[in-house]
């Protein structure tokens, strides 16, 4: 009971900056470890000295993003409702929502596996795979579809743990999953001689280990909430709330995945080795991405709880503290990765062409970090507040109205240089738009309660 009270105190009373750090830093540590899922695959595949297999991992990544998108639909929608229910003191509703989220995860993963395996050749072609990369990409994607319940379950259950403030339990699953992946990669890639397909098997089994840890915490009662048989039947209200917040969150990730595919198809025009170089740079960028995502995810339950409790002043204080912390941290990351870009790319490949191109891409992409954290925090806050229309509007403007048109326009005018600088320009604009919209929304919500 004392541990449960401590979780609530962080959400309701802790100093804003301290609360953001307490919930964000463990997530960042876990996510930075989790980034090894992709970096370890990339490293070991790089040891094969086959840049086409290296490119295949990058081409297959949107499939993982789609799985995350559908997991995000359940995880984000349920997490928002759970946090708001806890803030309003509705414990039964929070437990009912958790149980419904477990059931939806199983259903969604079964649908993904069935559709993905049935349309496998068409999906691989649509990802941009060509003659030299088609077979490798197919091998990787097939394994992901076969293990969809493990990948999607690991992601969703981690989100659900964070929604109640059980951050350490969530991070434990990330750490165990990553360690398993690191151990299994050389076994399947080299030991069994499966190459890129072996990397996919190791990734799926790593997710299985992480999901098992999360389920063990629920089973042993070491969480504030627990799935219960009496709540196995979702109510119309809970499903409506989950999908109201979750569907826009899914569309956000799908739009990001679509933009990623457009980017890859443009990159193929500069050669398949350019795709490999961009893939390595983007995976190193994901280290910085997990930092802002960790702070944003840590802020989400605080914002949701205080929105449910109608503590709007605390929400503004938390937002201000969060943006300051994340922007300062990402500036430091940008500087380090910018200075050592060739050395970082060189860890994963010995090809001079891939190293040179990858370093150029990495330096451009790192410029997004001081800006994109504020945008991510704003989107997460809207989802936590049960206002997904605003979160989706931010993504719609970001991906379809700004990024994709800029990507196509700058690529046409400036070639490859224009293509890689389209995203930093987009993120600079979006920081002002998203934070301004969130502050205005919170102040509007506070006005009736102050009169």
Buried (B, 14 or more C-beta within 10 A) or exposed (E): EEEBEEBBEBBBEBEBBEBBBBBBBBBBBBBBBBBBBBBBBBBBBBEBEBBBBBBBBBBBBBBBBBBBBBBBBBBBBBBBBBBBBBBBEBEEBBBBBBBBBBBBBEEBBEEBBEEBBEEBEEBBEEBBBBEBBBBBBBBBBBBBBBBBBBBBBBBBBBBBBBBBBBBEBBBBBBBBBBBBBBBBBBBBBBEEEBBBBBBBBBBBBBBBBBBBBBBBBBEEEEBBBBBEEEBEEBEEEBBEBBBBBBBBBBBBBBBBBBBBBBBBBBBBEBEBBBBBBBBBBBBBBBBBBBBBBBBBBBBBBBBBBBBBBBBBEBBBBBBBBBBBBBBEBBEEBBEEBBEEBBEBBBEBBEBEBBBEBBBBBBBBBBBBBBBBBBBBBBBBBBBBBBBBEBBBBBBBBBBEEBBBEBBBEBBEEEEBEBBBBBBBBBBBBBBEBBBEBBBEBBEEBBEEEEE
